[in-house]
Amino acid sequence: MSDFTSGFWPIYISVITLVSILGTWIFLRAQTTRKLAPGEKAELMEHTWDGDLQDFNNPLPRWWLGLFYGTMIFSLAYLVLWPGLGNFAGVLGWTSKGEYEAEVKAAEDKFKPVYAGFMKQDIATVAADPDARAIGKNLFLTYCSQCHGSNAAGAKGFPNLTDHDWLYGGEPDTIKLTITDGRNGVMPPLGAALGVEKTRDVANYVLSLSGRKHDATRAAAGQAIFAENCAACHTPAGTGMQAMGAPNLTDKIWLYGGSEATIIETITKGRNGAMPAMTQTLGTTSNKEAKLHLLAAYVYGLSQPQ
């Protein structure tokens, strides 16, 4: 990457740009300076169509030349006023970053009074407000739908936010903490420690916890293995532990899938699930806290009866 951030490339770009404009002007002048003398006929080119349609080497129309020269004058003026020559920012000092920041500030100032009103209310109250839900939905579609889906129903490895199953808890403040700071859910791989057969035994015991089809003999053998290796996080009953983000294994909700093969894969290889902190995604906008508040309210409301 250092090759692309060195001082050579801005100079290279500037030289290529200016030489191209100058070269175009020289070529155009060289091809259009000769005029026909009085009484001189234009040179007849070799091409003739339909018997009498001939191609003469006449000078280009003046209006066309004027437009061509005009584009070059315009390009030079543009390069003086705006960025285009390497690191030269132009005499007007315009930058796309500056324009973006100005637009963001204008939007922040416009919505600040609206956000201020919602910040005075708790998350549950905000979640019941139709206007707040509309704003929260837009924020969700912008920052969260890429993983959880536009309908918040989730996907493999990404939780469904419309049900009542929460890895870390579904209370309003907990949801806001999850969105604000993010989460890192890690299950260590146990395949090397357990081996193939014991892994399959544990998988069948896990299947039995939620009443799924399983091998009863293997499940019975896997209970003790589960208690020794898995209960510390998932609890001895397999009901999970929200403080650690350990899933409840007794329901029928599966983050990565509930088939025997998938459970064996999970036990063998482990899982690493990460949710980014929205404080980093939202940047340093003045209304960041309000956006987090509205986003948390929207997510909380997804699983609540409207």
C-alpha positions as CSV (number, residue, x, y, z in Angstrom):
1,M,0.0,0.0,0.0
2,S,2.9,2.4,0.6
3,D,3.4,2.5,-3.2
4,F,0.0,4.0,-3.6
5,T,0.4,6.6,-0.9
6,S,3.9,7.9,-1.9
7,G,4.4,11.4,-3.3
8,F,5.1,10.0,-6.7
9,W,1.5,9.2,-7.7
10,P,0.0,12.7,-7.2
11,I,2.7,14.1,-9.5
12,Y,2.3,11.3,-12.0
13,I,-1.5,11.9,-12.2
14,S,-1.0,15.7,-12.5
15,V,1.5,15.4,-15.3
16,I,-0.6,12.8,-17.3
17,T,-3.7,15.0,-17.0
18,L,-2.0,18.2,-18.1
19,V,0.0,16.5,-20.9
20,S,-3.2,14.9,-22.2
21,I,-4.9,18.3,-22.4
22,L,-1.9,20.0,-24.0
23,G,-1.5,17.1,-26.5
24,T,-5.1,17.3,-27.5
25,W,-4.8,21.0,-28.2
26,I,-1.6,20.5,-30.3
27,F,-3.1,17.7,-32.3
28,L,-6.3,19.7,-32.9
29,R,-4.3,22.7,-34.0
30,A,-2.1,20.6,-36.3
31,Q,-5.1,19.2,-38.1
32,T,-7.1,22.4,-38.5
33,T,-4.7,25.3,-39.3
34,R,-4.6,24.8,-43.0
35,K,-7.2,26.8,-45.0
36,L,-8.1,26.5,-48.7
37,A,-6.7,29.1,-50.9
38,P,-9.1,31.1,-53.1
39,G,-10.2,28.9,-56.0
40,E,-8.6,25.7,-54.4
41,K,-10.8,22.7,-54.2
42,A,-10.9,20.4,-51.3
43,E,-9.0,17.1,-51.6
44,L,-11.2,14.2,-52.8
45,M,-10.7,11.2,-50.6
46,E,-10.7,7.7,-52.0
47,H,-14.1,6.7,-50.7
48,T,-17.2,7.1,-52.9
49,W,-20.6,5.6,-52.1
50,D,-23.6,5.1,-54.3
51,G,-21.8,6.4,-57.4
52,D,-21.9,10.1,-56.5
53,L,-21.5,10.4,-52.7
54,Q,-18.0,11.7,-52.2
55,D,-15.8,12.4,-49.2
56,F,-13.8,15.6,-49.3
57,N,-11.0,16.7,-46.9
58,N,-12.7,19.9,-45.9
59,P,-11.8,21.9,-42.7
60,L,-13.8,21.1,-39.6
61,P,-16.8,23.5,-38.9
62,R,-15.8,26.4,-36.7
63,W,-18.7,25.8,-34.3
64,W,-17.4,22.2,-33.8
65,L,-13.9,23.5,-33.2
66,G,-15.2,26.1,-30.7
67,L,-17.0,23.4,-28.7
68,F,-13.8,21.3,-28.7
69,Y,-11.6,24.2,-27.5
70,G,-14.3,25.1,-25.0
71,T,-14.1,21.7,-23.4
72,M,-10.4,22.1,-22.9
73,I,-10.8,25.6,-21.4
74,F,-13.5,24.2,-19.1
75,S,-11.3,21.3,-18.0
76,L,-8.4,23.7,-17.1
77,A,-10.8,26.0,-15.2
78,Y,-12.2,23.0,-13.4
79,L,-8.7,21.8,-12.4
80,V,-7.9,25.2,-11.0
81,L,-11.1,25.5,-9.0
82,W,-11.7,21.9,-7.8
83,P,-9.5,18.8,-7.0
84,G,-8.2,16.9,-10.0
85,L,-4.5,17.4,-10.1
86,G,-3.0,14.9,-7.6
87,N,-2.9,16.5,-4.1
88,F,-3.9,19.9,-5.3
89,A,-7.3,20.6,-3.6
90,G,-8.3,23.5,-5.9
91,V,-8.5,27.2,-5.0
92,L,-12.1,26.7,-3.7
93,G,-10.9,24.1,-1.2
94,W,-13.8,21.7,-1.9
95,T,-13.6,18.1,-0.8
96,S,-16.1,15.3,-0.9
97,K,-15.3,14.7,2.8
98,G,-16.1,18.3,3.7
99,E,-19.4,18.2,1.8
100,Y,-20.3,14.9,3.5
101,E,-19.6,16.3,6.9
102,A,-21.6,19.5,6.1
103,E,-24.6,17.4,5.0
104,V,-24.3,15.2,8.2
105,K,-24.1,18.3,10.4
106,A,-27.2,19.8,8.7
107,A,-29.1,16.5,9.2
108,E,-28.0,16.3,12.8
109,D,-29.1,19.8,13.5
110,K,-32.4,19.2,11.9
111,F,-33.2,16.0,13.8
112,K,-31.7,17.0,17.1
113,P,-34.9,18.4,18.6
114,V,-36.8,15.2,17.6
115,Y,-34.1,13.0,19.1
116,A,-34.1,15.0,22.3
117,G,-37.8,14.3,22.9
118,F,-37.2,10.5,22.6
119,M,-34.2,10.6,24.9
120,K,-36.4,11.8,27.7
121,Q,-38.4,8.5,27.5
122,D,-37.4,5.0,28.5
123,I,-36.9,2.4,25.8
124,A,-40.2,0.6,26.3
125,T,-42.1,3.8,25.9
126,V,-40.1,4.8,22.8
127,A,-40.8,1.3,21.4
128,A,-44.5,1.9,21.5
129,D,-44.3,5.2,19.6
130,P,-45.1,4.8,15.9
131,D,-42.8,7.7,14.9
132,A,-39.9,6.3,16.9
133,R,-40.4,2.9,15.4
134,A,-40.3,4.4,11.9
135,I,-37.0,6.1,12.7
136,G,-35.7,3.0,14.4
137,K,-36.6,0.8,11.4
138,N,-34.6,3.1,9.1
139,L,-31.6,2.8,11.4
140,F,-32.0,-0.9,11.6
141,L,-32.2,-1.3,7.8
142,T,-29.0,0.8,7.5
143,Y,-26.9,-0.8,10.2
144,C,-28.3,-4.2,11.1
145,S,-30.2,-5.7,8.3
146,Q,-27.1,-6.9,6.5
147,C,-26.8,-9.7,9.2
148,H,-30.2,-10.0,10.8
149,G,-32.2,-9.5,7.6
150,S,-34.6,-6.7,6.6
151,N,-37.4,-8.5,8.6
152,A,-35.0,-9.1,11.6
153,A,-35.7,-12.9,11.3
154,G,-32.0,-13.6,11.2
155,A,-30.1,-16.3,9.4
156,K,-27.7,-19.1,10.1
157,G,-25.3,-17.7,12.8
158,F,-27.3,-14.5,13.1
159,P,-30.1,-14.4,15.8
160,N,-33.8,-13.9,15.1
161,L,-34.8,-10.7,16.8
162,T,-38.5,-11.2,16.5
163,D,-38.9,-14.1,19.0
164,H,-38.4,-14.2,22.7
165,D,-35.2,-16.2,22.7
166,W,-32.2,-14.0,23.7
167,L,-28.6,-15.1,24.1
168,Y,-27.7,-12.3,26.4
169,G,-31.1,-11.2,27.6
170,G,-34.0,-9.3,26.1
171,E,-34.5,-6.5,28.7
172,P,-34.4,-3.0,27.1
173,D,-31.2,-2.0,28.9
174,T,-29.5,-5.3,27.9
175,I,-30.5,-4.9,24.3
176,K,-29.1,-1.4,24.3
177,L,-25.8,-2.6,25.9
178,T,-25.6,-5.3,23.2
179,I,-26.0,-2.8,20.4
180,T,-23.7,-0.3,22.0
181,D,-20.7,-2.5,22.9
182,G,-21.3,-5.5,20.6
183,R,-20.9,-9.1,21.6
184,N,-18.3,-11.9,21.1
185,G,-19.7,-15.3,21.5
186,V,-17.1,-18.1,21.5
187,M,-17.6,-21.8,22.0
188,P,-14.3,-23.7,22.1
189,P,-13.7,-26.7,19.9
190,L,-14.0,-30.0,21.8
191,G,-13.5,-32.5,18.9
192,A,-9.8,-33.1,19.8
193,A,-10.6,-33.6,23.5
194,L,-13.6,-35.9,23.0
195,G,-12.9,-37.8,19.9
196,V,-15.4,-38.9,17.3
197,E,-17.5,-41.3,19.3
198,K,-17.9,-39.2,22.4
199,T,-18.7,-36.2,20.3
200,R,-21.5,-38.1,18.7
201,D,-22.7,-39.2,22.1
202,V,-22.9,-35.6,23.3
203,A,-24.6,-34.5,20.1
204,N,-27.4,-37.1,20.7
205,Y,-27.7,-36.0,24.3
206,V,-28.1,-32.4,23.1
207,L,-30.8,-33.6,20.7
208,S,-32.6,-35.3,23.5
209,L,-32.8,-32.1,25.5
210,S,-35.1,-30.5,23.0
211,G,-37.1,-33.7,22.3
212,R,-35.6,-34.2,18.9
213,K,-35.1,-37.6,17.3
214,H,-32.0,-39.1,18.8
215,D,-30.2,-42.4,19.6
216,A,-31.2,-43.1,23.2
217,T,-28.1,-45.3,23.9
218,R,-25.7,-42.6,22.7
219,A,-27.7,-39.9,24.6
220,A,-27.4,-41.8,27.8
221,A,-23.6,-42.1,27.3
222,G,-23.4,-38.5,26.4
223,Q,-25.1,-37.1,29.5
224,A,-22.0,-37.6,31.7
225,I,-19.7,-36.2,29.0
226,F,-22.0,-33.2,28.7
227,A,-22.0,-32.6,32.5
228,E,-18.2,-32.7,32.5
229,N,-17.5,-30.5,29.4
230,C,-20.5,-28.4,28.6
231,A,-22.5,-27.8,31.7
232,A,-20.3,-25.0,32.9
233,C,-21.6,-22.7,30.2
234,H,-24.9,-24.3,29.2
235,T,-25.8,-25.3,32.9
236,P,-26.4,-29.0,33.9
237,A,-29.9,-28.8,32.6
238,G,-28.8,-27.3,29.3
239,T,-31.0,-24.2,29.7
240,G,-28.1,-21.9,28.8
241,M,-26.6,-18.9,30.6
242,Q,-27.3,-15.4,29.3
243,A,-24.5,-13.9,31.3
244,M,-22.1,-15.7,28.9
245,G,-24.3,-15.8,25.9
246,A,-24.5,-19.6,26.1
247,P,-27.6,-20.8,24.2
248,N,-30.5,-22.7,25.7
249,L,-30.3,-26.2,24.3
250,T,-33.7,-27.3,25.6
251,D,-35.8,-25.3,23.2
252,K,-36.2,-25.8,19.4
253,I,-34.3,-22.6,18.4
254,W,-30.9,-23.2,16.8
255,L,-28.5,-20.5,15.8
256,Y,-26.5,-22.7,13.4
257,G,-28.9,-25.6,12.9
258,G,-30.2,-28.5,15.0
259,S,-29.4,-31.6,12.9
260,E,-27.1,-34.2,14.3
261,A,-24.5,-33.4,11.7
262,T,-24.6,-29.7,12.5
263,I,-24.4,-30.2,16.3
264,I,-21.4,-32.6,15.8
265,E,-19.8,-29.9,13.7
266,T,-20.4,-27.3,16.4
267,I,-19.0,-29.5,19.1
268,T,-16.0,-30.5,17.0
269,K,-15.0,-27.2,15.6
270,G,-16.5,-24.7,18.0
271,R,-18.2,-21.5,17.0
272,N,-17.1,-17.8,16.9
273,G,-19.9,-15.3,16.7
274,A,-19.1,-11.6,16.8
275,M,-21.5,-8.6,16.7
276,P,-19.7,-5.2,16.1
277,A,-20.2,-2.4,18.5
278,M,-22.5,0.2,17.0
279,T,-20.6,3.0,18.8
280,Q,-17.9,2.5,16.2
281,T,-20.3,2.1,13.3
282,L,-22.2,5.3,14.1
283,G,-18.9,7.3,14.4
284,T,-18.8,10.5,16.4
285,T,-22.1,12.1,15.3
286,S,-23.7,14.4,18.0
287,N,-26.9,12.3,17.9
288,K,-25.2,9.0,18.3
289,E,-26.6,8.3,21.8
290,A,-30.1,9.1,20.6
291,K,-29.7,6.8,17.6
292,L,-28.6,4.0,19.9
293,H,-31.6,4.6,22.1
294,L,-34.0,4.5,19.1
295,L,-32.3,1.5,17.6
296,A,-32.6,-0.4,20.9
297,A,-36.2,0.6,21.2
298,Y,-37.0,-0.7,17.7
299,V,-35.2,-4.1,18.4
300,Y,-37.0,-4.4,21.7
301,G,-40.3,-3.7,20.1
302,L,-39.8,-6.4,17.4
303,S,-40.5,-9.2,20.0
304,Q,-43.2,-7.3,21.9
305,P,-46.9,-7.3,21.0
306,Q,-47.7,-3.9,19.4
